């Protein structure tokens, strides 16, 4: 197993979500890798924060099977679907966060990043309604990834050469979850998504952030877009449609 693969297991280890074989391999690697030990140490406070803010209850029926199936299944190509809404869920303070499931590392990393992004944001400012909304969106993102029919994976170049990301689309939810990590940080740095429809109409949405991870939930089917880009702007100005492009996400599922 390469070092990058071991790095991808750090979040699962912090969540106690690795299966027995991966756990044994990762613990053996951890003894000799300062970088991975630092990654785990950095995740511990965030995982503790998640557990303190939410009661640990059983996940919704069938969620385990959907997550495991998503982790092992070959990509599928669904027919275009009309918009649907996510199933109603328990109130945000009763929802589960720590699910000890032996899922693939990519599912674990994405789920942790989405949940942590929302919880951290709710602790650092904003009113209760905003915090609840961000937690709702975090769970929607995890649910979308659990039900995903299509995945797009991409890597950055140029100033974003160390970044990578995934786009997961669920036809049942009628929505997609976009997650990018490894982006350069800065107090005045704003990342946004630029969507170009088939008729040429352009819209821009600001991404949510936690450290160097950015994420956003997109309504509708990405297959119907002409172009999907991640752009960068500086300062506190409203999102601009002509900002420089960091990622031009190829809308061909992998």
LINPE-V832199 format. One record per pair of residues at least 12 apart in sequence whose ideal C-beta (glycine too) atoms are under 8 Angstrom apart, sorted by the first residue. I is the first residue (numbers start at 1). J is the second residue. Records with the same first field share a line. If there is no record, write none. Layout:
BEGIN
I=J + J
END
This chain:
BEGIN
1=25 + 29
3=33 + 35
5=105
6=25 + 26 + 29 + 33 + 36
7=35 + 36 + 39
8=105 + 106 + 109
9=22 + 26 + 105
10=26 + 36 + 39 + 40 + 43
11=43 + 105 + 108 + 109 + 112 + 113
12=103 + 105 + 108 + 109
13=26 + 27 + 30 + 40
14=40 + 43 + 44 + 47 + 112
15=47 + 98 + 100 + 108 + 112
16=98 + 100
17=99 + 100 + 101 + 102 + 103 + 108
18=102
19=102
22=102 + 105
43=112
46=116 + 119 + 120
47=98 + 112
49=116 + 119 + 120 + 123
50=97 + 98 + 115 + 116 + 119
51=97 + 98
53=93 + 97 + 119 + 122
54=92 + 93 + 94 + 95 + 96 + 97
55=93 + 94 + 96
56=96 + 97 + 98
57=90 + 94 + 95 + 96
58=96
59=96 + 99
60=87 + 89
63=99 + 143 + 146
64=99 + 101
66=146 + 147
67=101 + 103 + 107 + 145 + 146
68=101 + 102 + 103
70=107 + 145 + 146 + 147 + 148
71=103 + 104 + 106 + 107
72=104
75=150 + 151 + 253 + 254
76=149 + 150
77=149 + 150 + 253
78=149 + 150 + 171
79=171
80=221 + 223 + 224
81=171 + 172 + 174 + 221
82=174
83=174 + 219 + 220
84=171 + 172 + 173 + 174
85=173 + 174
86=140 + 143 + 144 + 173 + 175
87=143
89=139 + 143
92=132 + 135 + 136 + 139
95=135 + 139
97=115 + 119
106=166
107=145 + 146
110=145 + 166 + 168 + 177 + 179
111=142 + 145
113=179 + 181 + 210 + 213 + 215
114=138 + 141 + 142 + 145 + 177 + 179 + 215
115=138 + 139 + 142
116=210 + 213
117=138 + 208 + 209 + 210 + 213 + 215
118=134 + 135 + 137 + 138 + 208
119=135 + 138
120=210
121=134 + 208 + 210
122=134 + 135
134=208
137=208 + 217
140=173 + 175 + 177 + 217
141=177 + 179 + 215 + 217
143=170 + 173
144=168 + 169 + 170 + 173 + 175 + 176 + 177 + 217
145=168 + 170 + 177
147=170 + 172 + 173
148=168 + 169 + 170 + 177
149=169 + 170 + 171 + 172
150=168 + 169 + 222 + 223 + 253
151=166 + 167 + 168 + 169 + 253 + 254
152=166 + 167 + 169 + 222 + 249 + 250 + 251 + 252 + 253 + 254
153=165 + 166 + 167 + 254
154=166 + 167 + 247 + 249 + 250
156=182 + 183 + 246 + 247
158=246
159=184 + 232 + 246
160=182 + 183 + 184 + 246 + 247
162=182
163=180 + 181 + 182 + 183 + 246 + 247
164=180 + 181 + 182
165=178 + 179 + 180 + 181 + 230 + 247 + 249
166=178 + 179
167=179 + 222 + 228 + 249
169=221 + 222 + 223
171=221
174=219 + 220 + 221
175=217 + 218 + 219 + 220
176=217 + 218 + 220 + 221 + 222
177=215 + 216 + 217 + 218
178=193 + 207 + 215 + 216 + 217 + 218
179=213 + 214 + 215
180=207 + 213 + 214 + 215 + 230 + 247
181=212 + 213 + 214
182=212
183=212 + 213 + 214 + 246
184=212
185=211 + 212
186=234
188=234 + 235 + 236
189=232 + 234
190=206 + 232 + 233 + 234 + 235 + 236 + 239
191=206 + 207 + 209 + 214 + 230 + 231 + 232 + 246
192=204 + 205 + 206 + 207 + 230 + 231 + 232 + 233 + 239 + 243
193=205 + 207 + 216 + 218 + 228 + 229 + 230 + 231
194=227 + 228 + 229 + 230 + 231 + 241 + 243 + 245
195=218 + 225 + 227 + 228
196=225 + 226 + 227 + 228 + 229
197=224 + 225 + 226
198=224 + 225 + 226
200=226
202=241
204=231 + 239 + 240 + 241 + 243
205=218 + 239
206=239
207=230
214=230
222=251
223=251
225=251
227=248 + 251
228=248 + 249 + 251
229=245 + 246 + 247 + 248 + 249
230=245 + 246 + 247 + 249
231=243 + 244 + 245 + 246
232=244 + 246
END
